[in-house]
Every structure is written in C-alpha cells, then in structure tokens.
Amino acid sequence: MSDKGKNILLWVVAIVLTLALVIYQRSTGPTYPVRGKVTVDGEVIKYKLIRTFGGEQDALVEIITKSTNITGSITQKRFKSHDDWATMEMIREDEKLIAVIPNQPPAGKIEYTITLHSNGIDYLLNEEPAIIRFKGVVPKWVLFPHIFFMFISILFSLRVGLELFFRNVDTKNYTGIVLITLFIGGLILGPFVQKFAFDAYWTGWPFGHDLTDNKTLFTFIFWLIAWFVLRKKPENKIWPLIAVVAMLMVYLIPHSVMGSEIDHTKTENQKNETPIIE
C-alpha cells in the first residue's frame, strides 16, 4: 500500500475508534438512564428512568402503558440527606403514567424508585434506587464548541497512536493539535460548561474531587510533556505513546463518575423537616 493510502486508512480507523469511544462515554456512567421492561397483566411495558436533568422545571419520569387499570407511584428522597422517603402517586395522562421529581439546585441529587400497581400486585421497576442529578442549562454556544474541541483532541490522540505503530512518521504536529484542542475544549470551555451546569468553574484538584475535571488535567499534563519532548527529539516514541495510553485510560472511565454533588448530610444536624414533595 502506498504511503498516501496508508495515511487515509489510518484516518478512517482513527475516526471509527473515536466514534466508538464517544458512544461508550454516552452509554455508560451514572447519567445514563436505567432501562428495562416488565410484564403487567400481559402487557410488556418498557421504561427509562432518567438520571440527569437540566433546567429549572421539575423532572418528569414517563411510563407508557395502555391499560388504565395500571397505576404507579414514585418513592424518593434527596441523595445524601437525612430525609425520610416520600411516596407520591403517578399522574395519568392518556397512555402515560408521569412521576414528578422536584427540581433541585445545581449538583443536587434525588434517589427514587418506581412501582407499578395492578390487581393488588406491586411491580417494583428498580430495586436499586435510580439517582438523578440536576444541573443548570448549558448554552449551545458553549456546549457545542466544547464537544467539538474534545472530539478533535480524541481523534488526533488516536491518530498519534496509529502513527506510532503503523506509519512511523513524526508525530509532533499531531501532538500539538491534541494539546491545543484539549486546552481549549477542556481547560477553557470546560470550566464554562461546569459553571453553567453546576455553578462552579472548577471542582477538581486541588479544590475538589470531580473526576471529569481531574481527568482533563491529568491528560493535558501528559500531552504537554510529550509535546515538549518532541520539540527537542521529534523521533521520540515513548512520551507520545504514554500520552495516548493516558488518554485511552481516561476515556475508558465512564463519564461523570465522581461528579459534582451536594452532600446534605454535611450541612444538616438532624432530619430535614421540610418534605421534598409539597
């Protein structure tokens, strides 16, 4: 295969791998909905229990069921709090049963379970409570560029790795692109996304334990070292490879793990006397 053909092939492979990583990130982690199905009175009911919500409205969990004999209830309380569990009947609208989860401050969480009822039988959809995290609305003019630059940083990172193994060409320029896009997407636009969503620019080290922030910083440091090494020794393969491995390790960790959250137990000395449902 000609060098040009090999170059094109490696770009195709890099794009496919990047898309696979992005899909993996979106389909794993604590913000991915809890999905399943249950059979009630012969009807197969599919459900999706949301675990993230942006905006100032209450979050709604909708269960589609045609049978009007089926009712439902939601049992919920604030996550990491001394609250008692509160149970509320779901509202029926046509073929939907709707559960209302009261809006919380940014980074506030509520854990909840959904139960369907029919003919005196209870069908608990999730034995392990689903935990939904609330956040503010992130404007598209910040979110889309953030996603774009992070996507490009992953793409060129993988391209560096493929270059090292299959083409053996100088990777300094690609490394520079990774460094620039990661800096813009992760360390400039990332804090703005965090501010809009959770009212804090940075909650990673040394101010907190937010894993998303820490992963960005961790990855950037390795690519910065690789870039400095390649400036003096363009033929170096060790540091670009280390940076690629660091990037892969970071993106194999599900998104939003150990993210921002409010711990009500640290601010309350006794049970909350105001129920989350009024």
C-alpha positions as CSV (number, residue, x, y, z in Angstrom):
1,M,0.0,0.0,0.0
2,S,1.2,3.5,-0.8
3,D,2.0,5.9,1.9
4,K,-0.9,8.1,0.9
5,G,-3.3,5.1,1.0
6,K,-2.0,4.1,4.4
7,N,-2.5,7.6,5.7
8,I,-6.1,7.6,4.5
9,L,-6.7,4.2,6.1
10,L,-5.3,5.3,9.4
11,W,-7.6,8.3,9.4
12,V,-10.6,6.1,8.8
13,V,-9.6,3.8,11.6
14,A,-9.0,6.8,13.9
15,I,-12.4,8.2,13.2
16,V,-14.1,4.9,13.8
17,L,-12.3,4.4,17.1
18,T,-13.1,8.0,18.2
19,L,-16.8,7.4,17.5
20,A,-16.7,4.2,19.4
21,L,-15.2,6.0,22.4
22,V,-17.8,8.7,22.2
23,I,-20.6,6.2,22.1
24,Y,-19.1,4.3,25.0
25,Q,-18.9,7.5,27.0
26,R,-22.5,8.4,26.3
27,S,-23.9,5.0,27.1
28,T,-22.1,4.3,30.4
29,G,-21.7,6.1,33.7
30,P,-24.1,7.4,36.4
31,T,-26.0,9.7,34.0
32,Y,-27.1,7.0,31.6
33,P,-30.8,6.1,32.0
34,V,-31.8,2.9,33.7
35,R,-33.7,1.0,31.1
36,G,-35.7,-2.2,31.3
37,K,-39.1,-3.8,30.8
38,V,-41.7,-5.5,32.9
39,T,-44.8,-7.5,32.0
40,V,-48.0,-6.4,33.8
41,D,-51.4,-8.0,33.0
42,G,-49.9,-9.4,29.8
43,E,-48.7,-6.0,28.6
44,V,-44.9,-5.6,28.1
45,I,-44.0,-2.2,29.5
46,K,-40.7,-0.7,28.6
47,Y,-39.3,2.0,30.9
48,K,-36.5,4.6,31.0
49,L,-35.6,6.1,34.4
50,I,-33.7,9.3,33.8
51,R,-30.6,10.1,35.9
52,T,-29.7,13.6,34.8
53,F,-31.9,16.7,34.2
54,G,-31.1,20.3,33.1
55,G,-33.3,23.3,33.7
56,E,-35.4,24.9,36.3
57,Q,-38.5,22.8,35.9
58,D,-39.4,19.6,37.8
59,A,-38.1,16.4,36.2
60,L,-40.7,14.0,34.8
61,V,-40.4,10.2,34.5
62,E,-42.9,8.9,32.0
63,I,-44.0,5.3,31.7
64,I,-46.1,4.4,28.7
65,T,-48.9,1.9,29.4
66,K,-52.3,1.5,27.6
67,S,-54.1,-0.2,30.4
68,T,-55.9,2.2,32.7
69,N,-56.0,-0.5,35.4
70,I,-52.3,0.0,35.9
71,T,-51.3,2.8,38.3
72,G,-47.9,3.8,39.6
73,S,-46.1,5.5,42.4
74,I,-42.7,7.1,43.0
75,T,-40.8,6.9,46.2
76,Q,-38.0,9.4,46.6
77,K,-35.7,11.5,48.8
78,R,-32.7,13.7,48.4
79,F,-29.5,11.8,47.9
80,K,-27.0,12.0,50.8
81,S,-29.5,13.5,53.2
82,H,-31.4,12.7,56.4
83,D,-34.7,12.9,54.6
84,D,-37.4,10.3,55.1
85,W,-38.6,8.5,52.0
86,A,-41.7,10.2,50.5
87,T,-44.2,8.3,48.2
88,M,-46.4,10.0,45.6
89,E,-48.9,8.6,43.1
90,M,-48.0,9.0,39.5
91,I,-50.3,11.1,37.3
92,R,-52.0,9.5,34.3
93,E,-52.2,11.5,31.0
94,D,-53.7,9.4,28.2
95,E,-51.3,6.4,27.9
96,K,-48.7,7.8,30.1
97,L,-48.0,7.5,33.9
98,I,-46.0,10.5,35.0
99,A,-43.9,10.8,38.1
100,V,-42.8,14.2,39.2
101,I,-39.3,14.8,40.8
102,P,-39.0,18.2,42.4
103,N,-36.3,20.4,40.9
104,Q,-33.1,20.7,42.9
105,P,-30.2,23.2,43.0
106,P,-27.3,22.5,40.5
107,A,-25.5,19.3,41.6
108,G,-28.4,18.4,43.8
109,K,-29.5,14.7,43.6
110,I,-32.6,12.7,44.3
111,E,-32.8,9.0,44.5
112,Y,-36.0,7.3,43.6
113,T,-37.8,4.0,42.8
114,I,-40.8,3.5,40.6
115,T,-43.5,0.9,41.4
116,L,-46.4,-0.1,39.2
117,H,-49.6,-1.5,40.7
118,S,-52.3,-3.7,39.2
119,N,-54.9,-6.0,40.7
120,G,-53.3,-5.8,44.2
121,I,-49.9,-6.7,42.9
122,D,-46.9,-4.3,43.1
123,Y,-44.2,-4.3,40.4
124,L,-41.0,-2.6,41.6
125,L,-39.1,-1.5,38.5
126,N,-35.8,-0.8,40.2
127,E,-34.8,-2.4,43.4
128,E,-31.6,-0.2,43.5
129,P,-32.8,3.4,43.6
130,A,-32.0,5.5,40.5
131,I,-30.1,8.7,41.3
132,I,-30.9,11.7,39.2
133,R,-28.6,14.7,39.3
134,F,-29.9,18.2,38.5
135,K,-27.9,20.8,36.6
136,G,-28.3,24.2,35.0
137,V,-28.9,24.7,31.3
138,V,-25.6,24.9,29.3
139,P,-25.9,27.3,26.4
140,K,-25.3,25.8,23.0
141,W,-22.7,28.4,22.1
142,V,-20.5,27.0,24.9
143,L,-21.5,23.3,24.8
144,F,-21.1,22.7,21.1
145,P,-17.6,24.1,20.8
146,H,-16.6,22.2,23.9
147,I,-17.8,19.0,22.4
148,F,-16.2,19.8,19.1
149,F,-12.7,20.5,20.5
150,M,-12.8,17.5,22.8
151,F,-13.8,15.3,19.9
152,I,-10.9,16.6,17.8
153,S,-8.5,16.0,20.7
154,I,-9.5,12.4,20.9
155,L,-9.3,12.0,17.2
156,F,-5.8,13.3,16.9
157,S,-4.7,11.5,20.0
158,L,-5.7,8.1,18.4
159,R,-4.1,9.2,15.2
160,V,-0.8,9.8,17.0
161,G,-1.1,6.2,18.4
162,L,-1.8,4.7,15.0
163,E,1.1,6.8,13.5
164,L,3.5,5.4,16.1
165,F,2.7,1.8,15.3
166,F,1.8,1.7,11.6
167,R,3.4,4.6,9.7
168,N,6.4,5.8,11.8
169,V,6.2,9.4,10.9
170,D,7.0,12.5,13.0
171,T,4.1,13.0,15.5
172,K,5.0,16.4,16.8
173,N,2.4,18.3,14.7
174,Y,-0.4,15.9,15.6
175,T,0.6,16.1,19.3
176,G,0.5,19.9,19.1
177,I,-3.1,19.7,17.7
178,V,-4.1,17.4,20.6
179,L,-2.6,19.8,23.1
180,I,-4.3,22.9,21.7
181,T,-7.7,21.3,21.3
182,L,-7.6,19.7,24.7
183,F,-6.6,23.1,26.2
184,I,-9.4,25.0,24.5
185,G,-12.1,22.3,24.9
186,G,-11.1,21.0,28.4
187,L,-9.4,23.8,30.3
188,I,-11.1,26.9,28.8
189,L,-14.5,25.9,27.6
190,G,-14.8,23.0,30.1
191,P,-14.9,25.3,33.2
192,F,-17.6,27.5,31.5
193,V,-19.7,24.3,30.9
194,Q,-19.2,23.4,34.5
195,K,-20.2,26.9,35.7
196,F,-23.4,26.9,33.8
197,A,-24.2,23.3,34.8
198,F,-23.1,23.3,38.5
199,D,-22.3,26.9,39.3
200,A,-18.6,26.3,39.7
201,Y,-15.8,26.8,37.2
202,W,-13.5,24.1,38.6
203,T,-14.3,21.3,41.2
204,G,-11.3,19.1,40.5
205,W,-7.9,19.1,42.2
206,P,-6.9,21.0,44.4
207,F,-10.4,22.3,45.2
208,G,-12.4,19.1,44.9
209,H,-12.6,15.5,43.7
210,D,-14.6,16.0,40.5
211,L,-13.3,13.2,38.3
212,T,-14.2,14.9,35.0
213,D,-12.0,17.9,35.8
214,N,-9.2,15.8,37.2
215,K,-9.2,13.5,34.1
216,T,-8.9,16.6,31.8
217,L,-6.0,18.0,33.9
218,F,-4.3,14.6,34.1
219,T,-4.5,14.0,30.3
220,F,-3.3,17.6,29.5
221,I,-0.2,17.2,31.6
222,F,0.9,14.1,29.7
223,W,0.3,15.7,26.3
224,L,2.2,18.8,27.5
225,I,5.2,16.7,28.4
226,A,5.0,14.7,25.2
227,W,5.0,18.0,23.2
228,F,8.0,19.4,25.0
229,V,9.9,16.2,24.5
230,L,9.1,16.1,20.7
231,R,10.3,19.7,20.3
232,K,13.8,18.5,21.1
233,K,13.5,14.9,19.9
234,P,10.9,14.5,17.1
235,E,11.8,10.9,16.8
236,N,10.8,10.1,20.4
237,K,8.1,7.5,20.6
238,I,7.9,6.8,24.4
239,W,6.2,10.0,25.5
240,P,3.6,10.2,22.7
241,L,2.7,6.6,23.4
242,I,2.4,7.3,27.2
243,A,0.1,10.3,26.4
244,V,-2.1,8.2,24.1
245,V,-2.4,5.5,26.7
246,A,-3.3,8.1,29.3
247,M,-6.0,9.5,27.1
248,L,-7.4,6.0,26.5
249,M,-7.4,5.2,30.2
250,V,-9.2,8.4,30.9
251,Y,-11.9,7.9,28.3
252,L,-12.5,4.3,29.4
253,I,-13.7,5.6,32.7
254,P,-17.4,6.3,32.4
255,H,-18.4,9.9,32.0
256,S,-19.5,11.9,35.2
257,V,-18.2,9.3,37.6
258,M,-17.5,11.1,40.9
259,G,-19.0,14.3,39.5
260,S,-20.2,17.4,41.4
261,E,-22.9,16.7,44.0
262,I,-24.4,18.2,47.1
263,D,-23.9,16.3,50.4
264,H,-26.8,17.4,52.6
265,T,-25.6,15.3,55.5
266,K,-22.7,17.7,56.0
267,T,-25.0,20.7,56.3
268,E,-27.7,19.2,58.4
269,N,-27.5,18.0,62.0
270,Q,-31.0,16.5,62.1
271,K,-33.6,15.2,59.8
272,N,-35.0,17.6,57.3
273,E,-38.4,18.7,58.5
274,T,-39.5,20.1,55.0
275,P,-40.5,17.2,52.7
276,I,-39.2,17.3,49.2
277,I,-42.8,16.9,48.0
278,E,-45.3,19.5,49.0
